[in-house]
Amino acid sequence: MRIPITSEGTSIIAVLTVILAIAGWAGSLLTPWFWIVPGVVWLWVVSFFRDPARQIPRQPNILYAPADGKITEVTELAHHERIDGPCVRIRIFLSIFNVHINRMPCAATIRTVEFRPGRFLNALRSESADVNESNTLILDPKAPWTGPIVVRQIAGAIARTIVCRVRSGEALGSGERFGMIKFGSGTELIVPQQSGLRICCRVGDRVYGGLTPLVETSK
């Protein structure tokens, strides 16, 4: 069975295969059971970089999850600097076992991509979103959504590399891949308040990038 792998993972897997093969051979001189350790590590890394094919729904009145993981926050804010007004912020925690591909929540044009260096606290800690290394995409969405919509990639304690494949001015469809974060992280979706807005998720929900509805509008 072939496991689809993201392009960012191929070189890492190739190097790790050589290293683990050498480690496994050296350890097997002591006990043949040692091969289990590098074998498990290799399978986990391959699994981490998996990029499963998905049948993406394209309902224009729905914002879909930008990442796989668990909802850790759904908060209504009176003001957000990126939105310049009231909004809803939804945070998703990606464990080391989740698919780490980031996807567009809706069809939109990339207005800006802003990288910010920072710390690497555990992504489950609330303050991590404010101080950790991050990459922010400001999106101008297609109707019926009122923009801007913000998606933030946030590095975690293990994740030290944020990958963003898009640039300002690019137009992408709902569910299209725009990047990933390597080895455990967080992703935020920030949506301006507007009439007819309905939140479709709650804290604790498991979500899947490009598939799970997070927000809906009746407009």
VOPAGU-2260 file (C-alpha; in pm, 1 decimal, decimal comma):
REM VOPAGU-2260
SITE   aa  ch    i         X         Y         Z
SITE  MET   A    0       0,0       0,0       0,0
SITE  ARG   A    1     145,3     335,5    -106,0
SITE  ILE   A    2     138,1     618,4     149,1
SITE  PRO   A    3     114,3     961,6     -21,5
SITE  ILE   A    4     394,9    1180,8     115,4
SITE  THR   A    5     420,1    1560,3     103,3
SITE  SER   A    6     716,9    1699,2     -90,2
SITE  GLU   A    7     857,5    1859,8     227,5
SITE  GLY   A    8     903,1    1515,1     379,2
SITE  THR   A    9    1083,9    1323,7     105,3
SITE  SER   A   10    1436,4    1452,0     177,7
SITE  ILE   A   11    1391,1    1414,9     555,1
SITE  ILE   A   12    1266,6    1058,1     514,8
SITE  ALA   A   13    1556,0     973,0     281,9
SITE  VAL   A   14    1820,8    1101,6     526,2
SITE  LEU   A   15    1647,8     943,8     823,8
SITE  THR   A   16    1626,3     609,0     644,9
SITE  VAL   A   17    2004,4     599,8     610,6
SITE  ILE   A   18    2062,4     707,0     971,7
SITE  LEU   A   19    1811,0     458,8    1114,0
SITE  ALA   A   20    1945,3     177,7     897,4
SITE  ILE   A   21    2295,1     235,5    1034,3
SITE  ALA   A   22    2162,6     262,0    1390,7
SITE  GLY   A   23    1956,2     -53,1    1343,9
SITE  TRP   A   24    2249,9    -248,8    1207,4
SITE  ALA   A   25    2476,5    -134,7    1493,4
SITE  GLY   A   26    2213,3    -215,3    1755,9
SITE  SER   A   27    2140,1    -554,3    1603,1
SITE  LEU   A   28    2496,1    -660,1    1680,2
SITE  LEU   A   29    2388,8    -655,3    2046,0
SITE  THR   A   30    2036,7    -793,4    1997,3
SITE  PRO   A   31    1827,9    -857,8    1686,2
SITE  TRP   A   32    1528,2    -702,8    1867,2
SITE  PHE   A   33    1691,6    -359,4    1840,0
SITE  TRP   A   34    1557,8    -325,5    1483,2
SITE  ILE   A   35    1214,9    -260,0    1636,2
SITE  VAL   A   36    1322,8      84,2    1764,5
SITE  PRO   A   37    1442,9     239,9    1435,4
SITE  GLY   A   38    1156,3      65,1    1257,2
SITE  VAL   A   39     894,1     232,4    1478,2
SITE  VAL   A   40    1065,8     572,2    1444,8
SITE  TRP   A   41    1079,1     536,4    1066,3
SITE  LEU   A   42     710,0     444,4    1042,5
SITE  TRP   A   43     611,7     739,6    1261,6
SITE  VAL   A   44     810,0     992,7    1054,3
SITE  VAL   A   45     663,1     855,9     730,7
SITE  SER   A   46     318,3     878,6     886,9
SITE  PHE   A   47     380,1    1236,6     998,7
SITE  PHE   A   48     450,2    1351,7     642,4
SITE  ARG   A   49     150,6    1173,2     492,9
SITE  ASP   A   50     -62,8    1376,9     257,0
SITE  PRO   A   51    -386,2    1183,5     202,6
SITE  ALA   A   52    -601,6    1259,4    -100,7
SITE  ARG   A   53    -934,8    1413,8      -4,7
SITE  GLN   A   54   -1261,4    1482,8    -181,2
SITE  ILE   A   55   -1294,3    1849,3     -87,8
SITE  PRO   A   56   -1649,3    1989,5     -50,1
SITE  ARG   A   57   -1688,3    2335,0    -202,6
SITE  GLN   A   58   -1990,4    2498,5     -42,3
SITE  PRO   A   59   -1910,8    2872,4     -68,5
SITE  ASN   A   60   -2104,9    2962,8     249,1
SITE  ILE   A   61   -1886,8    2738,6     471,2
SITE  LEU   A   62   -1537,7    2790,6     613,2
SITE  TYR   A   63   -1365,3    2455,0     649,9
SITE  ALA   A   64   -1093,2    2357,2     895,9
SITE  PRO   A   65    -748,4    2475,9     780,3
SITE  ALA   A   66    -582,7    2180,2     957,1
SITE  ASP   A   67    -639,1    1839,0    1113,2
SITE  GLY   A   68    -648,0    1828,1    1491,5
SITE  LYS   A   69    -850,7    1917,1    1797,8
SITE  ILE   A   70   -1039,6    2241,1    1863,7
SITE  THR   A   71    -890,5    2401,9    2174,8
SITE  GLU   A   72   -1056,7    2743,7    2160,6
SITE  VAL   A   73   -1365,1    2910,6    2014,2
SITE  THR   A   74   -1367,3    3273,3    2128,5
SITE  GLU   A   75   -1561,7    3584,0    2028,7
SITE  LEU   A   76   -1334,9    3889,2    2045,2
SITE  ALA   A   77   -1451,3    4250,5    2061,1
SITE  HIS   A   78   -1154,5    4354,2    1846,3
SITE  HIS   A   79    -866,1    4198,1    1658,3
SITE  GLU   A   80    -587,4    4400,4    1499,0
SITE  ARG   A   81    -578,8    4190,9    1182,3
SITE  ILE   A   82    -954,4    4217,5    1134,0
SITE  ASP   A   83    -985,5    4575,3    1268,3
SITE  GLY   A   84   -1310,0    4484,5    1440,3
SITE  PRO   A   85   -1500,9    4210,5    1623,4
SITE  CYS   A   86   -1432,0    3850,9    1521,9
SITE  VAL   A   87   -1441,0    3483,5    1611,6
SITE  ARG   A   88   -1110,4    3304,2    1674,5
SITE  ILE   A   89   -1090,1    2924,9    1644,3
SITE  ARG   A   90    -771,4    2743,3    1744,9
SITE  ILE   A   91    -675,2    2391,9    1636,5
SITE  PHE   A   92    -404,5    2190,0    1810,1
SITE  LEU   A   93    -212,7    1948,0    1586,8
SITE  SER   A   94     -51,8    1660,4    1774,7
SITE  ILE   A   95     251,0    1473,7    1643,1
SITE  PHE   A   96      12,7    1207,3    1510,4
SITE  ASN   A   97    -208,3    1437,0    1299,3
SITE  VAL   A   98    -173,9    1510,3     929,9
SITE  HIS   A   99      13,5    1842,6     926,2
SITE  ILE   A  100     -90,7    1978,7     586,8
SITE  ASN   A  101    -257,1    2322,0     606,0
SITE  ARG   A  102    -550,3    2390,2     370,7
SITE  MET   A  103    -747,9    2695,4     264,7
SITE  PRO   A  104   -1072,6    2742,8     460,1
SITE  CYS   A  105   -1244,5    2890,0     152,9
SITE  ALA   A  106   -1175,2    3024,4    -192,7
SITE  ALA   A  107    -970,5    3341,8    -150,0
SITE  THR   A  108    -685,8    3558,4    -273,1
SITE  ILE   A  109    -376,1    3590,3     -54,7
SITE  ARG   A  110    -342,9    3955,4      46,8
SITE  THR   A  111     -27,4    3921,5     256,9
SITE  VAL   A  112     195,6    3654,2     412,3
SITE  GLU   A  113     367,0    3769,9     732,2
SITE  PHE   A  114     628,1    3557,7     911,8
SITE  ARG   A  115     710,9    3638,4    1276,2
SITE  PRO   A  116    1001,5    3476,4    1466,2
SITE  GLY   A  117     936,9    3381,2    1825,8
SITE  ARG   A  118     952,7    3115,7    2094,7
SITE  PHE   A  119     861,0    2745,5    2085,1
SITE  LEU   A  120     629,4    2684,4    2378,9
SITE  ASN   A  121     396,9    2384,4    2387,7
SITE  ALA   A  122     113,1    2465,6    2145,9
SITE  LEU   A  123    -143,2    2358,4    2409,3
SITE  ARG   A  124     -43,7    2652,5    2631,5
SITE  SER   A  125    -270,0    2952,6    2571,7
SITE  GLU   A  126      18,2    3200,8    2562,7
SITE  SER   A  127     193,8    3008,0    2284,0
SITE  ALA   A  128     -24,4    3174,5    2019,6
SITE  ASP   A  129     102,1    3516,2    2129,9
SITE  VAL   A  130     474,4    3447,0    2167,1
SITE  ASN   A  131     558,7    3149,3    1943,6
SITE  GLU   A  132     703,8    3166,6    1594,6
SITE  SER   A  133     417,5    3206,6    1349,3
SITE  ASN   A  134     314,4    3275,7     992,1
SITE  THR   A  135       0,3    3477,9     921,0
SITE  LEU   A  136    -199,5    3469,9     599,2
SITE  ILE   A  137    -444,7    3755,5     537,8
SITE  LEU   A  138    -711,4    3635,8     294,6
SITE  ASP   A  139    -957,2    3826,8      77,9
SITE  PRO   A  140   -1233,8    3568,0      48,1
SITE  LYS   A  141   -1486,5    3526,4    -229,8
SITE  ALA   A  142   -1854,3    3602,1    -165,6
SITE  PRO   A  143   -2056,6    3547,5      44,2
SITE  TRP   A  144   -1777,4    3608,6     297,6
SITE  THR   A  145   -1670,6    3952,1     414,1
SITE  GLY   A  146   -1296,9    3981,2     458,5
SITE  PRO   A  147   -1034,1    3981,4     561,3
SITE  ILE   A  148   -1013,8    3627,9     699,0
SITE  VAL   A  149    -695,3    3530,1     883,9
SITE  VAL   A  150    -520,0    3193,6     905,3
SITE  ARG   A  151    -218,6    3161,1    1137,2
SITE  GLN   A  152      35,7    2880,0    1140,3
SITE  ILE   A  153     188,5    2858,3    1490,0
SITE  ALA   A  154     500,0    2655,7    1573,3
SITE  GLY   A  155     504,3    2439,2    1887,6
SITE  ALA   A  156     760,1    2290,3    2123,2
SITE  ILE   A  157     859,2    2022,4    1872,1
SITE  ALA   A  158     761,8    2195,4    1548,7
SITE  ARG   A  159    1045,2    2425,7    1449,8
SITE  THR   A  160     976,5    2469,7    1078,8
SITE  ILE   A  161     678,3    2646,9     926,6
SITE  VAL   A  162     630,0    2583,1     555,7
SITE  CYS   A  163     422,5    2825,5     347,4
SITE  ARG   A  164     396,2    2760,8     -25,7
SITE  VAL   A  165     195,5    3068,7    -128,6
SITE  ARG   A  166     266,9    3435,5    -190,5
SITE  SER   A  167      71,3    3759,7    -197,4
SITE  GLY   A  168    -163,5    3784,4    -494,2
SITE  GLU   A  169    -218,7    3411,1    -541,7
SITE  ALA   A  170    -576,9    3287,7    -566,0
SITE  LEU   A  171    -658,6    2945,4    -419,9
SITE  GLY   A  172    -970,8    2735,2    -397,1
SITE  SER   A  173   -1133,8    2597,7     -84,7
SITE  GLY   A  174    -934,7    2307,3      58,1
SITE  GLU   A  175    -620,7    2370,7    -147,5
SITE  ARG   A  176    -290,7    2305,3      29,9
SITE  PHE   A  177     -90,7    2613,5     123,2
SITE  GLY   A  178     173,1    2472,6     361,0
SITE  MET   A  179     245,4    2265,5     669,7
SITE  ILE   A  180     414,5    2281,2    1010,7
SITE  LYS   A  181     663,6    2009,1    1098,0
SITE  PHE   A  182     612,5    1803,7    1417,5
SITE  GLY   A  183     327,4    1930,0    1637,1
SITE  SER   A  184     180,0    2280,4    1624,3
SITE  GLY   A  185    -130,2    2500,3    1615,1
SITE  THR   A  186    -341,7    2669,3    1349,3
SITE  GLU   A  187    -586,0    2956,8    1396,9
SITE  LEU   A  188    -882,6    3068,3    1189,6
SITE  ILE   A  189    -998,1    3425,1    1259,4
SITE  VAL   A  190   -1326,2    3537,2    1102,0
SITE  PRO   A  191   -1487,9    3883,4    1117,0
SITE  GLN   A  192   -1831,6    3900,5    1274,8
SITE  GLN   A  193   -2110,6    3944,1    1022,0
SITE  SER   A  194   -2484,0    3890,3    1006,1
SITE  GLY   A  195   -2590,5    3529,5     957,8
SITE  LEU   A  196   -2270,2    3386,6    1107,7
SITE  ARG   A  197   -2300,6    3046,6    1276,8
SITE  ILE   A  198   -2023,7    2852,7    1453,4
SITE  CYS   A  199   -2033,8    2483,2    1359,7
SITE  CYS   A  200   -1771,2    2353,9    1604,9
SITE  ARG   A  201   -1692,7    2355,0    1974,9
SITE  VAL   A  202   -1393,6    2293,9    2200,0
SITE  GLY   A  203   -1291,5    1927,8    2197,6
SITE  ASP   A  204   -1411,6    1852,7    1844,3
SITE  ARG   A  205   -1182,0    1657,0    1614,0
SITE  VAL   A  206   -1154,0    1825,2    1275,1
SITE  TYR   A  207   -1001,1    1747,7     936,6
SITE  GLY   A  208    -841,2    2002,9     704,5
SITE  GLY   A  209   -1055,7    2094,6     407,5
SITE  LEU   A  210   -1338,8    1867,7     522,8
SITE  THR   A  211   -1484,5    1976,7     858,3
SITE  PRO   A  212   -1712,4    2285,7     859,9
SITE  LEU   A  213   -1609,5    2537,6    1127,0
SITE  VAL   A  214   -1817,4    2842,8    1039,6
SITE  GLU   A  215   -2124,7    2894,8     822,1
SITE  THR   A  216   -2299,9    3203,8     690,8
SITE  SER   A  217   -2660,3    3230,6     577,6
SITE  LYS   A  218   -2579,7    3524,2     349,3
